[in-house]
Amino acid sequence: MNEIKLVVLGGGPGGYAAAFLAADRGMDVTLIDDGNKPGGVCLHRGCIPSKVLLHIAHLINDTREAKAWGVDFGDPKLDLDGIRKWKNQIINKMAMGLTQLCKQRKVKFVSGKGVFKSSNTVEVDGKTYSFDHCILATGSRPTQPFQNNSNFVDSTRALEIENIPNRLLVIGGGYIGLEMGSVYAALGSQVTVTEMMDGLLPGVDRDLVRPLQNKIKNQFEAILLNTRMADMKEKGSQIEVALESQNGTEQKVFDQALVAIGRKPNTENLGLENTKIKLDENGFVMADSQQKTADPSISAIGDVIGGAMLAHKASNEAKVAVEVIAGEVADFKDRVIPAVVFTDPEIAWAGLTETEAQNQDRNVSIAKFPWGASGRAQTLGRGEGLTKLIIDTDSEKIVGVGITGTGAGELIAEGVLAIETGAKAKDLALSIHPHPTLSETMMEAAEVFYGEATHILKRKRI
């Protein structure tokens, strides 16, 4: 292993996970990233800063809702400098931790843009680094079609909290648009969300989306479905947009617009033409389930290869790539990848959705436990949640789990474990969960499958 020279291009959660595991395997590792410290988009401009702001937004909403419980904190006083400082402190602390881990593992960290000169060399600021293997992990960036208008911001700029616009238009009802829209709504913006499809979070189970949509419609000024922006023009310091729907076209004025219509891979200007790497029609690197590309010296992981653009997917792909390079048996296919939308309430799911099961002609049964019957959810004032199991009818194995509610992102791990280990609904039903807890809804959902749930009356399945 000490003879293997590995270059990892990209220092995000996929890149640094690959670099650290490779170093643990005894490889000579160089980690190259265009940032000053490792962490990538996730740490510096994505997952971590957004969760800081979402926690603040949840806290603000909790204090407002507490009035109904007999506790009035009054109106919150916002210190944007203080919010930015707190966010940056967390980012810097975690980035310093990664820097220290690089040193402890003897991973050489190089700050700068890496460009392939061949299938075995990368150049950074005029210096060439040769390698036996390279793992490409350059990630993605927000799609931004309005580069020349300062009133249109992407998620990266929105995380800076430069100001709180009075009226904010969010273009795109996916997870980024809803998360950032929730932040700005809590901080005082009047938020309008437009989505071209007929529902928020397209592709997500409607049972899971419904409780969220019912809650945020009271936090947002408007949620406009089947709507697209047909035209826009500047109007002083504001923007006037034409919103086109089935009911016609309506003119509206906003102070700012957040564009959240997807992300694109960072594959340009990397010198990929000097390698054997192949791209698909959307610019993503083509890689197999062992993370191998068409170039035998280069593997690829994370957002740059498409699929679910999730940090934990990238870090798991990183482990597969390193294990394959080390000559071990590893493959990413059939992995259970959870997804979480960190809105309020949160939405999380893993495995098959009900729609996916139907499309695959799977014989499945659906078991739902409404949080209105959960004692813990009621004590939190959060009875809008739902726990849903997708169960293979014949084998009784759990093949999918969906949760909407506070803390869903933490609860979904039990669902991942159940699917990954081939657990049956009976296994979950017989596992004693503490009362009163939100995790208890997993057990009771399994009991619903057998018609034996304590806190709701459900007929036995036939």
C-alpha positions in Angstrom: 0.0 0.0 0.0 2.8 2.4 0.8 3.8 2.3 -2.9 0.4 3.5 -4.1 0.3 7.2 -4.8 -3.2 8.6 -4.7 -4.4 12.0 -5.6 -7.9 13.1 -4.5 -9.2 16.0 -6.5 -11.9 17.8 -4.5 -11.9 18.2 -0.7 -15.6 17.8 0.1 -17.2 15.0 2.2 -16.5 12.6 -0.5 -13.0 13.7 -1.2 -11.7 14.0 2.3 -13.4 10.7 3.3 -11.5 9.0 0.4 -8.3 10.7 1.4 -8.5 9.7 5.1 -9.5 6.1 4.4 -6.7 5.7 1.8 -4.2 7.1 4.3 -5.6 4.7 6.9 -4.9 1.9 4.3 -1.3 3.1 4.1 -1.4 4.9 0.8 0.6 8.1 -0.1 -2.2 10.6 -0.4 -2.4 14.1 -1.7 -5.7 16.0 -1.3 -6.3 18.9 -3.7 -9.0 21.5 -3.3 -9.5 25.0 -4.6 -10.5 26.1 -1.1 -8.1 27.2 1.7 -9.2 24.4 3.9 -10.9 21.0 3.2 -14.6 20.6 3.6 -15.9 21.5 0.1 -19.3 23.0 -0.6 -21.0 20.9 2.1 -19.1 22.5 4.9 -18.4 25.9 3.6 -21.4 26.8 1.3 -24.0 24.1 1.8 -25.0 21.4 4.4 -23.5 22.9 7.5 -24.3 26.6 7.1 -27.8 25.9 5.9 -28.4 23.7 9.0 -27.1 26.5 11.3 -29.6 28.9 9.7 -32.4 26.3 9.8 -31.9 25.7 13.5 -32.2 29.4 14.1 -35.3 29.5 12.0 -36.8 26.6 13.9 -36.0 28.3 17.2 -37.7 31.5 16.1 -40.8 29.5 15.0 -40.8 27.6 18.3 -40.9 30.8 20.3 -43.8 32.1 18.2 -45.7 28.8 18.6 -45.1 28.8 22.4 -47.6 31.6 22.8 -50.3 28.9 22.4 -48.8 27.0 25.3 -48.9 30.0 27.6 -45.3 31.1 27.1 -44.6 34.4 25.4 -41.0 35.4 24.5 -42.0 38.5 22.6 -40.8 39.3 19.2 -37.2 38.1 18.4 -34.5 40.8 17.9 -32.3 39.8 15.0 -28.6 40.6 14.9 -27.5 39.6 11.4 -23.8 40.2 12.2 -24.2 37.9 15.2 -25.9 35.2 13.1 -23.2 35.4 10.4 -20.5 35.2 13.1 -22.0 32.1 14.7 -22.4 30.4 11.4 -18.8 31.2 10.4 -17.4 30.1 13.8 -19.0 26.6 13.3 -17.6 26.4 9.7 -14.1 27.4 10.8 -14.1 25.1 13.8 -15.0 22.1 11.6 -12.6 23.1 8.8 -9.8 23.4 11.4 -10.7 19.9 12.6 -10.4 18.5 9.1 -7.1 20.3 8.6 -5.8 18.7 11.8 -7.0 15.3 10.6 -5.0 15.7 7.4 -1.9 16.4 9.4 -2.5 13.5 11.8 -3.0 11.1 8.8 -0.1 12.6 6.9 -2.4 13.6 4.0 -0.8 16.3 2.0 -3.4 19.1 1.5 -2.8 21.3 -1.5 -4.9 24.5 -2.0 -5.6 25.3 -5.6 -7.4 24.3 -8.8 -6.2 20.9 -10.1 -6.1 20.3 -13.8 -5.4 17.0 -15.5 -2.4 17.0 -17.8 -2.6 13.3 -18.5 -4.2 10.2 -17.0 -1.5 10.1 -14.3 -0.7 13.8 -13.7 -2.4 16.8 -12.2 -1.1 20.4 -12.3 -1.9 22.9 -9.5 -0.5 26.5 -9.9 2.3 25.3 -12.2 3.3 22.4 -10.0 2.8 18.8 -11.3 1.6 15.9 -9.1 1.9 12.4 -10.5 -0.2 9.5 -9.2 -1.0 5.9 -9.7 -4.7 6.5 -9.0 -6.9 9.5 -8.8 -10.3 9.9 -7.2 -12.3 12.7 -8.8 -14.6 14.4 -6.4 -15.1 18.0 -7.6 -18.8 18.2 -6.7 -21.4 20.5 -8.2 -22.6 24.1 -8.1 -26.1 25.8 -8.2 -27.6 26.3 -11.6 -27.9 30.0 -12.0 -29.4 31.3 -15.3 -29.4 35.0 -14.2 -25.7 35.7 -13.7 -25.9 39.3 -14.6 -28.7 40.4 -12.2 -27.7 41.0 -8.6 -31.3 40.6 -7.5 -31.2 36.9 -8.5 -29.2 34.9 -6.0 -28.3 31.2 -5.7 -28.2 29.1 -2.6 -24.5 30.0 -2.0 -25.2 33.7 -1.8 -28.4 33.2 0.1 -26.5 31.5 2.9 -24.5 34.7 3.4 -27.6 36.5 4.8 -26.5 39.8 3.3 -29.9 41.2 4.1 -33.5 40.2 4.7 -35.5 41.2 1.7 -39.1 42.3 2.4 -40.5 40.3 -0.5 -38.6 37.2 -1.6 -39.4 35.0 -4.6 -38.2 31.4 -4.4 -38.0 29.8 -7.9 -38.2 26.1 -7.4 -40.1 24.1 -4.8 -37.4 21.4 -4.2 -35.6 20.9 -1.0 -33.1 23.8 -1.4 -35.9 26.3 -2.2 -38.0 25.1 0.7 -35.2 25.0 3.2 -33.9 28.5 2.3 -37.4 29.9 2.0 -38.1 28.6 5.5 -35.1 30.4 6.8 -36.0 33.8 5.2 -39.6 33.5 6.2 -38.6 33.0 9.8 -36.2 35.9 9.6 -39.0 38.2 8.4 -39.3 37.9 4.6 -42.6 37.5 2.8 -41.8 34.4 0.8 -43.5 33.3 -2.4 -42.5 29.9 -3.8 -43.1 29.0 -7.4 -42.9 25.4 -8.7 -43.5 24.2 -12.3 -44.9 20.9 -11.2 -48.2 20.2 -9.5 -46.7 19.7 -6.0 -43.8 20.7 -3.8 -40.8 18.4 -3.6 -41.5 16.6 -6.9 -40.7 12.9 -6.7 -41.2 12.7 -2.9 -44.0 10.6 -1.5 -47.2 12.8 -1.4 -48.1 11.4 2.0 -44.9 12.8 3.4 -45.2 16.1 1.6 -48.7 16.9 2.7 -48.1 17.7 6.4 -45.2 20.0 5.4 -47.2 21.8 2.8 -50.1 22.3 5.2 -47.7 23.8 7.8 -45.6 26.1 5.6 -48.5 27.6 3.7 -49.1 29.6 6.9 -45.5 30.7 7.0 -45.1 31.7 3.4 -47.0 34.4 1.6 -47.9 32.1 -1.3 -47.1 28.7 -2.8 -47.8 28.8 -6.5 -47.8 25.4 -8.2 -47.9 24.7 -11.9 -46.3 28.1 -12.3 -43.3 29.3 -14.1 -41.5 32.7 -14.5 -42.3 33.8 -18.1 -40.5 37.1 -18.0 -38.7 39.5 -15.7 -37.4 43.1 -15.7 -35.7 45.4 -13.3 -37.9 48.0 -11.6 -35.6 50.3 -9.7 -33.9 48.2 -6.9 -36.6 45.6 -7.3 -37.6 43.0 -10.0 -40.9 42.6 -11.7 -41.7 39.1 -12.8 -44.4 37.6 -14.9 -45.7 34.4 -13.4 -47.5 32.1 -15.8 -49.9 29.5 -14.6 -53.1 27.7 -15.9 -55.0 30.8 -14.8 -53.0 33.2 -17.0 -50.1 35.5 -16.4 -49.7 37.7 -13.3 -47.2 40.5 -12.7 -45.6 40.6 -9.2 -42.8 42.7 -7.7 -40.1 41.3 -5.4 -37.0 42.7 -3.7 -35.0 39.5 -4.5 -35.3 36.1 -6.1 -33.7 32.9 -5.0 -33.1 30.5 -7.9 -33.2 26.9 -6.6 -33.7 24.9 -9.8 -31.0 22.3 -9.4 -27.2 21.8 -9.5 -24.7 21.1 -12.3 -21.5 19.1 -12.1 -18.1 20.8 -11.8 -16.5 19.1 -14.8 -15.4 22.2 -16.9 -11.8 23.4 -17.1 -10.5 20.2 -15.4 -8.5 19.0 -18.4 -10.7 15.9 -18.7 -9.9 16.0 -22.4 -6.4 14.9 -21.4 -7.8 11.7 -19.9 -10.0 8.9 -21.0 -12.9 10.0 -18.8 -16.3 10.1 -20.5 -19.2 12.4 -19.7 -22.9 11.8 -20.2 -25.2 14.2 -22.1 -25.7 16.4 -19.0 -22.0 16.7 -18.3 -21.7 14.2 -15.4 -18.7 11.9 -15.2 -19.7 8.3 -16.1 -18.7 5.8 -13.4 -19.7 2.2 -12.6 -20.9 0.8 -9.3 -17.2 0.4 -8.2 -16.7 4.1 -9.0 -14.5 3.3 -11.9 -14.5 5.6 -15.0 -13.5 4.9 -18.5 -9.9 5.8 -17.5 -8.4 2.9 -15.5 -6.3 5.3 -13.4 -9.2 7.5 -12.3 -12.3 6.9 -10.2 -15.1 9.3 -9.6 -17.5 9.9 -6.7 -20.2 12.3 -5.4 -22.1 15.0 -7.2 -19.8 15.0 -10.2 -21.2 11.6 -11.2 -24.9 12.5 -10.7 -27.6 10.5 -8.9 -28.6 11.6 -5.5 -26.5 14.7 -4.7 -26.0 13.9 -1.0 -22.9 14.2 1.2 -23.4 10.8 2.7 -23.7 9.2 -0.7 -20.4 10.7 -1.7 -18.6 9.6 1.5 -19.9 6.0 1.0 -18.8 6.0 -2.6 -15.4 7.3 -1.4 -15.0 4.2 0.7 -16.0 1.9 -2.2 -13.5 3.7 -4.5 -10.6 3.3 -2.0 -11.4 -0.3 -1.2 -11.4 -1.1 -4.9 -8.1 0.6 -5.5 -6.7 -1.3 -2.5 -7.7 -4.6 -4.2 -10.6 -5.3 -1.9 -14.1 -6.5 -3.0 -16.5 -3.5 -2.9 -19.5 -2.3 -4.8 -21.9 0.6 -4.3 -25.0 -1.0 -5.9 -28.0 -1.9 -3.7 -26.9 0.5 -1.0 -29.7 2.0 1.0 -29.4 5.8 0.7 -31.5 7.9 3.1 -32.6 11.4 2.1 -33.6 14.3 4.4 -35.3 17.6 3.8 -34.5 19.8 6.8 -37.7 21.9 6.7 -40.1 22.2 9.6 -41.4 19.6 9.8 -38.5 17.5 8.4 -39.1 14.8 5.8 -36.9 11.7 5.5 -37.1 8.5 3.6 -35.1 5.5 2.6 -35.6 2.5 0.4 -38.6 2.3 -1.9 -41.4 4.8 -1.9 -45.0 3.7 -2.5 -44.9 5.0 -6.0 -41.6 3.3 -6.8 -43.0 0.0 -5.5 -46.1 0.4 -7.7 -44.0 1.2 -10.7 -42.0 -2.0 -10.1 -45.2 -4.0 -9.7 -44.0 -5.0 -6.2 -46.7 -6.6 -4.0 -46.4 -4.3 -1.0 -48.5 -3.3 1.9 -48.6 0.2 3.4 -48.6 0.8 7.2 -49.0 4.4 8.4 -49.0 5.7 12.0 -50.2 9.3 12.4 -48.3 11.4 14.9 -51.6 12.7 16.2 -51.7 9.4 18.1 -48.2 9.8 19.5 -48.0 11.0 23.1 -44.5 12.5 22.6 -45.5 14.3 19.4 -48.5 15.8 21.2 -46.3 17.0 24.1 -44.1 18.8 21.6 -47.1 20.4 19.9 -46.2 18.5 16.7 -48.9 16.1 15.9 -48.8 16.8 12.2 -46.2 14.1 11.6 -46.5 10.7 10.0 -44.5 7.4 10.0 -45.0 5.2 7.0 -43.6 1.7 6.2 -43.5 0.0 2.8 -43.6 -3.7 3.5 -43.2 -6.6 1.0 -46.5 -8.4 1.5 -45.2 -11.9 0.9 -41.9 -11.8 2.9 -43.1 -9.1 5.4 -39.7 -7.5 4.9 -39.5 -3.7 5.3 -38.5 -2.3 1.9 -39.2 1.4 2.4 -39.6 3.9 5.2 -40.9 7.5 5.1 -41.2 9.9 8.0 -42.5 13.5 8.2 -42.1 15.3 11.5 -39.7 17.0 13.9 -36.5 15.0 14.1 -37.3 12.8 11.1 -33.7 13.1 9.9 -32.6 11.4 13.1 -35.4 8.8 13.1 -34.8 7.6 9.6 -31.5 5.8 10.6 -33.6 3.0 12.2 -35.4 2.6 8.9 -32.1 2.4 7.0 -30.9 -0.3 9.4 -34.2 -2.3 9.0 -34.0 -2.3 5.2 -30.3 -2.9 5.0 -30.5 -5.9 7.3 -33.7 -7.4 5.8 -35.7 -6.9 8.9 -39.3 -7.9 8.9 -42.2 -5.8 10.2 -42.5 -8.3 13.1 -38.9 -7.6 14.1 -39.7 -3.9 14.4 -43.0 -4.5 16.1 -41.3 -6.8 18.7 -38.4 -4.4 19.4 -39.4 -2.5 22.6 -39.2 1.2 22.0 -39.2 3.7 25.0 -42.4 5.6 25.8 -43.1 8.4 25.2 -40.8 8.9 22.2 -41.0 9.7 18.6 -39.1 6.6 17.8 -42.1 4.7 19.2 -44.0 5.6 16.0 -41.7 3.1 14.1 -42.8 0.3 16.3 -46.5 1.3 16.1 -46.4 1.6 12.3 -45.2 -2.0 12.2 -48.0 -3.0 14.6 -50.5 -1.3 12.2 -49.4 -3.9 9.6 -50.7 -6.6 11.9 -53.7 -4.7 13.0 -52.4 -4.5 16.6 -51.3 -0.9 17.1 -52.2 0.2 20.6 -52.9 3.9 20.0 -55.0 3.7 16.8 -57.7 1.3 15.8 -56.8 -0.4 12.5 -58.4 -3.6 11.2 -56.2 -6.6 10.8 -54.9 -7.0 7.3 -56.5 -9.8 5.2 
